[in-house]
Amino acid sequence: MKITYHGQSTILIETNGKSLVIDPFISGNAAAKVKVEDIKVEAVLLTHAHADHILDAAPISKANNAPVVSNPELAAYMSWQGVETIGMNIGGTLDLDFAKAKMTHAFHSSGIIDEENKNILYGGMPSGFIIEAEGKTILHAGDTGLFGDMKMIGDRHDIDIAFLPIGDHYTMGPEDAVQAAEWYKAKLIIPIHYNTFPVIEQDGDAFVRALEERGLKGKVLQPGESVEL
């Protein structure tokens, strides 16, 4: 299994000869080292409806004939963009054949802002995903603040890698993310959702050092870098 970080919250998981991408935000991210047309996947998973998580979902879906998987409200919106969708909800598990995706809860907001018409379209409940494949478990926490049920999730799942937001302002910051890492009990923690914009600038290396002080293992991935399991 190969997992590649493409900046912000974009994670590409290659497993069992196939792949999926979570929260593709590439064309709007100057730090991305890949082009949208380079993403080859069998499924596109979305944690919530904000632009920095769904921007490239439709073009990737169309180019790969890959369904977009999200909560029902966001799935309906994406279907209006002319793509195949699979709506699911928190607590549910979807069998993608090459991997299983369980939707977990996250504490955040979720909506699509129409600046021209001054409307906000409700984007459904935000979420995270637990991906299981090849006997490994990957957690993508989504955009979230700290919440106590992270401990329950960690108790119930043997998590190999957890991708946690550390940017602060819109999500939990490094201090809360260290607490989340303790509760998730993942074998490896990788920070995401930081340094894309000035307001979420953080020191990923300092976060990893803070994890190590708690006896946890962290790793900073630059956009385009991968880890293998």
PyMOL commands that set and color helices and strands:
alter all, ss='L'
color gray80, all
select helices_A, chain A and resi 36-38+51-54+57-64+72-79+149-156+174-184+198-200+204-213
alter helices_A, ss='H'
color red, helices_A
select strands_A, chain A and resi 2-5+11-15+18-22+43-45+68-70+85-87+93-95+100-105+111-114+119-122+127-133+136-140+161-165+188-192+226-228
alter strands_A, ss='S'
color yellow, strands_A
deselect
rebuild
show_as cartoon
